[in-house]
């Protein structure tokens, strides 16, 4: 048994750091979500930020857009030309994707300053691309609604997780302690 732990020490250490950071970040996110009264259909603040950013981008392109809290669930309704068009729910804010991204980077950590900077830059990039993803999805629903299922359930999840995967590869090959060992 001791040989097993010695042989797979680095993998087990990575796995432990990943699981611990993922669980801690998920716990902290749940504490954050618990601040909001879901029985009164109060959505969280980060989902509001995503809805507001989406609204701003669509307005920049001259769409008549408004957002309001949903009256029957903790989400935001997005209106285009005074017609309720989509809901932006907590799952649209990409926090769970950011948590997964962070847990992996922490598990493959490098120098503290580089790790922090990469985490901040990665979270910011994920947020920007997530809002862009929502905007493009809304435009797709406006102009080609028959592809709603394909866009919402296949293309755009592949897009956001693909971006996270690319960020992981960049981190491992350029900045992690592993990159220094294999250079």
N, C-alpha and C positions, 0 to 999 in steps of 0.2 A: 504494500500500500504506500509506503514511504517513497519507493521508486516511482510510482505512478504520479504522486504529487511533485516530485522533483522533475520528472520528465515533462510534465504539462504545467509547470509552475507559471510560466508567462501567460498561457491561455487562461488558466484558472484565475489569475490575478486580473486580467482584462475582463473576464466574465463577471467577477465579483465587483469590480469598479463600475462596470456598465449597469449591472442590476441594482446596485446600491444607489448610484446617481439617478437612474431612471425612477426608482421607487421614491426617493427623496423629492425629486422634482415633481413627480405626479402627486405626491402628498401635498406639497406646497401649492400646486395648482388647485387641488381640491379645496384646500383651506381658502384660497382666493375666491373660488366659485361659491363657497358656502356663505360668503358675505352678502350674496344677493338672494332676495326672497323669490324663489321660483314659484311659490304658491300664489304670489301676486304677479307672476309673469315678468319679473324684473330681470332683464338680460345683463350680462356682465359688461364691464367697461371696455375690455379689449375687443369684444364683438362689436360694440358701438364704434370703436375706432376703425375697424375694418369696414363697417357699413358706411361710415362718414367718408373714409378715403375712397371707397367705391363710388359714392355719390359725387364727390368732387371731380373724379376723373371723368365720369359720364357727363357731368355738367360742362366740363372743359370742352368736350366734343359736342356741345349744344343739345344734349338730351335734357328734357324737362324731368328732373328726378327729385323725389322727396323720400325721406325715410321717417318711419314712425315706429314706436314700440308696438309689437303685436299685442292685441287685446286678449288672446287666448293661449299664448305660450311665451316662454322667455326667449324672444327673438325680435328681429326688426323686419318690418315689411318695407320693401323698396317699391316705390311707385314710379312708373314711367308714363308721362302724359295723364296723370291722375288715375291710372289703372294699377291696381296691386299686381305686381309682376312676379317678384320672388321673395322668399324669406331668407334672411341671413341669420343662421342659428349659431350657437356656440361652436359647433363642429366646423364651421366655416372659417374660424379665426386662425387656424393652423397652429395653435398652441401645442397640441399633441404632437405635431410634426416637429416643432421646435424642441420639445422635450426629448424626443427620440434623437434628433440631431445632437443636442447638447450631451446626452448620456454617452453617445458614441465618442464624441470629441474628448470628453473627460476621461473615458476609459482608455483612450489612446493619447493621453495628454503629453504635451511637450513642455517647453519652458513656460512658466506661469504667465508672463506677460503676453507671449504669442498665443497661448491658449485662450486667455481672456479676450484678446483682440479678435481672434478668429471666431469665437463664440458670439461676440457682439456683432461683428460684420455678417456672420452667417444668419443670425436671427433677423437682422435688418433686411438682408437680401431675401430671406424666406418670406418675410412680411410683405415686402414690395412685390415679389413675384406672386404671392398668394392673392393680393388685391388685383394685380393684373389678370390673374387666372379667373377671378370672379367677374371682372369687367368683360373679359373675352367670352366667358360662359353666358353672361347676360346678353351680350350682342349676338352670340350664336343662337340663343333662345328667341331673340327678336326676329332674326332673319331666317334661321333654319330650325324651327322648333321640332321638326320630326327627328332630329338627332339628339334630343335632350338626354336620353338614357346613355348613349355612347359618349357624349361630351362629359356629362356630370359623373358617371360611374366608371368610366374607363380612361378616356383621354386625359382629363385634368388631374385625377389622382396619379396617373403615370407621370405627368409633367412635374407635379410638386415633389413626389418621391424621387423622381429622376434627378431633380436639382439637388436634393439632399444627398443622394448617392454620389453625385459628382463632387460635391463639397467634401464628403468623406474621403474620396480618393485623393483629392488635392491635399487634404490635411495629412493623410497617412504618408503620401509621397514627398511632401515638401516641408512639413512643420513638426510632425510628431517625433517622439524619441526613436520610434522604429525607423523613420527616414534617415536619421543620423547613423544608425547602426548599419544600414544597408548601403549607405552612400560610398 
